[in-house]
Amino acid sequence: MNVIESLKEMDILKLMNRASEITLKHHGDIITLERAVFLSWWCERGDCAFCYMSTQKPRIREPSKARRNVNAILAEAEICRRLGWNIEFLSGGYGSFSPEEIKEIAERIRDITGSPVWLNTGITTDLEIYGDEVAGITGALEVANPDLQRKLCPSKPLEDIAEMLEAARDLGFRRGITIILGLGETPDDLRYLFEFIGDLEIDRVTFYALNPHEGTVFENQPQPATLYYAGTVAATRIEFPDLEIITGTWMDNLGSIGPLVLSGANGITKFPLFKMFGTSYGKRVEEEVRWAGRRLAGTFTDVERLRRGRSYPEIDPFIERYVNGCLKNLKLL
Ligand code: SF4
């Protein structure tokens, strides 16, 4: 099947059917809940045309104040462990923590969750410092068209991203990329994306749909159509049966989860966990996965699992704050 032609002809159901068969055969029927854990609310680059951070940069005068308290980050890791959520990666604007500090945080998270973490902490040449606390390195490619990428992400040269991923491969780390759909790319741009995935032996792709942030040039743009998003994911799945695919969905578009799962997503992400837990939105996520005929690893609704967990003297107050926030939403507190 020529998947790009099928996408151009809008033969989405055919793509989804094929992708679904491949996914069940190569990955089974489990769908994971993935949470990006942010290290800071600051970005040294701050000029990607679609990004919320780019609207904040002028307002943050002291970048050190935008760093999150490390205990709050670790508390989030414990909550993810309790709920069976994966930490998709440690993420944050460029330049917020040193590699040594990121390594220490990754080690502590690994000790809490029992799993090494992926990093999505910017373009770096300092990968040698990391060891078995890190599972993989993510290159935030963001745009599937190279000319558009240069224009929209002027401070993230794609050559540097590719170089970092090559270095990660040489050091034995897994490799991931992130792609946002709806930035002006076309189905033909998948040729470039597939080449990039193939050449760099990418293990994981996280797709997102454009979230048109106020104050950016995209603020009046629509999010991409669900079936275009699904068709793109399905085409990628068909081309790369073993690839891990994560798809991001905003809270205002939960209805796209079912089609994305049927198109080959292994995991779903981009939810405000503490706002959605136990609410009708959280239940909707579970229903979307159930009606796609898949099983969800982890929970969005189990209050007992949220409450029960390990105790760490220095992070307990932060854990309690998160748990109480969820319970208040549910009017259980
Ligand atoms: S580098 Fe990342 S955080 Fe910074 S502006 Fe670009 S997309 Fe946003």
Residues whose N, C-alpha, C, O or C-beta is under 5 A from the ligand:
A	BS01	SF4	C43 R45 G46 D47 C48 C51 M53 S54 G93
